[in-house]
Amino acid sequence: MKAVRADDLPSLHTLVNGLERDLAAVTAGLTLPWSSGIVEGHINRIKMIKRQMYGRASFGLLRKRVLLAS
């Protein structure tokens, strides 16, 4: 973070500001053994199905596809 502050890269300064605002959460996410990978996988799968069906059907059909795919 010190190296980014020394450079003239405003977009990276914004990133470092965000990391510093919640440094405890960033540290915990990198050091604790828990993972949300399974949940992220399900969310990714549902978003993929939603993108495939964009503009083609209603929420009811999307719900059926998600439930039947599980």
C-alpha positions as CSV (number, residue, x, y, z in Angstrom):
1,M,0.0,0.0,0.0
2,K,2.9,2.3,0.7
3,A,4.3,1.7,-2.8
4,V,0.9,2.6,-4.4
5,R,0.7,5.8,-2.3
6,A,4.1,6.8,-3.7
7,D,3.1,6.3,-7.3
8,D,0.9,8.7,-9.3
9,L,-2.0,6.2,-10.0
10,P,-5.3,7.7,-8.8
11,S,-7.3,4.6,-9.6
12,L,-5.0,2.5,-7.4
13,H,-5.2,5.1,-4.7
14,T,-9.0,4.6,-4.6
15,L,-8.4,0.8,-4.2
16,V,-6.0,1.3,-1.3
17,N,-8.4,3.8,0.4
18,G,-11.1,1.1,0.2
19,L,-8.8,-1.6,1.6
20,E,-7.7,0.7,4.4
21,R,-11.3,1.5,5.3
22,D,-12.0,-2.1,6.1
23,L,-8.6,-3.5,6.8
24,A,-9.9,-5.9,9.5
25,A,-12.3,-7.6,7.0
26,V,-9.6,-7.8,4.3
27,T,-7.1,-9.4,6.8
28,A,-9.7,-11.8,8.1
29,G,-10.7,-12.8,4.5
30,L,-7.1,-13.6,3.7
31,T,-6.1,-15.4,6.9
32,L,-9.2,-17.3,8.2
33,P,-9.8,-20.8,7.1
34,W,-13.5,-20.4,6.1
35,S,-14.5,-20.1,2.5
36,S,-17.7,-19.0,0.7
37,G,-16.7,-20.8,-2.5
38,I,-19.7,-23.1,-2.6
39,V,-22.1,-20.2,-2.3
40,E,-20.3,-18.2,-4.9
41,G,-20.5,-21.2,-7.3
42,H,-24.3,-21.4,-6.8
43,I,-24.7,-17.6,-7.4
44,N,-22.5,-17.9,-10.5
45,R,-24.7,-20.8,-11.9
46,I,-27.9,-18.8,-11.3
47,K,-26.5,-15.7,-13.0
48,M,-25.5,-17.8,-16.0
49,I,-29.0,-19.3,-16.3
50,K,-30.5,-15.8,-16.0
51,R,-28.2,-14.4,-18.7
52,Q,-29.1,-17.3,-21.0
53,M,-32.8,-16.5,-20.5
54,Y,-32.6,-12.7,-20.7
55,G,-35.6,-11.3,-22.5
56,R,-37.1,-14.7,-23.2
57,A,-39.2,-15.7,-20.3
58,S,-40.7,-14.7,-17.0
59,F,-39.4,-15.1,-13.4
60,G,-41.5,-18.2,-13.0
61,L,-39.6,-20.1,-15.8
62,L,-36.3,-18.9,-14.4
63,R,-37.3,-20.2,-10.9
64,K,-38.2,-23.6,-12.4
65,R,-34.9,-23.9,-14.3
66,V,-32.9,-23.0,-11.2
67,L,-34.8,-25.5,-9.0
68,L,-34.7,-28.3,-11.5
69,A,-31.0,-27.8,-12.2
70,S,-30.1,-28.5,-8.6
